[in-house]
Amino acid sequence: MNLAKISSNGQITIPVEIRRLLGLKSGDKILFFRKRNGEIVISNASAQAIRRAQAAFAGAAETIGLSGEDDVQALVDEVRYGRA
């Protein structure tokens, strides 16, 4: 079990083990959210944003006909050089 103390101005120090588990480093932002059962969960906000973006783009490559790394590179080249 990890324990943190709240300072008089509401700050806490997240125990090193928890920071490692969440992949947190100095300057990172953390996200607090409440689950339906009332439990409060903390999460690495950057990692959460990446997971949401990945979910939002799920299936997009197949929809536009990208089937591999070469297709992605060709699209990047087209956008980068074809519209200049």
N, C-alpha and C positions, 0 to 999 in steps of 0.2 A: 504494500500500500504506500502511496506517495501522498504527502501532506504539504500544503502551502498555507502560509499565513497572510492575511490581508493587512496591508499597512493602513495608517490613519487616512490616507488620501485614496484608498481603494485599489492600490496596486498589489500585485502578487508576483512572486518569482516562481516560474514553472520549474519543477524539479528536472534535473538533467536527464533522467531516464525517460521522462515523458517527452521532453524536447527531442530526444533521439528518436523515440517511437514515431513522433509526428513529423520528423524531418525539419524541425524548426531551427532557425538561426537568427542572430541579432537582426532586428529590423523587420522580420516577418510579421505578418498580421495573422491573427487567429480569429476563427469564426465560432460563435456560440449559438447553438440552436436548441430548442426545446422539442423533445419527442412527444408523441401523443400520450405516453404514459407519465409525462411530467419530468422525465430524466433530462438533464442538461448535458449536452455533448459539446466538446471542443474539437475543432478540426483546423488543420493548416489551410488557411483561406486560399493560398495560391494553388495548392493541390486540388482543392475543391473546385476552383474555377476551371482548372484544366480538365477535370473529370466531366464537368458540365458541358464544356466546349466539345469534348470528344463525343459525348452522348448526342449533342445537337447535330454533329456532322456524321453520325453513324449512317452508313449506307450512301452517303453523298458521292463517293468515288465511283461506286458501281453505277449510280444514276447517270453520271456524266461520261461513263465509258472508260474510266481509268482502271486498268487491271494490274499495273505493276509500277515499279520505280521508274522505268523508262518513260512510261506515259505521263507520270507526274513531272519528270524533268522536262519533257517536251512541252507540257502546258506552262510550266514556269518560264521556259525560254520564249514561248509565244507571247506571254503576257509582258515579260521583261523587254523583249526586243521588237515584237510585232506591233506594239502600240506607241512606240517612241516617236 
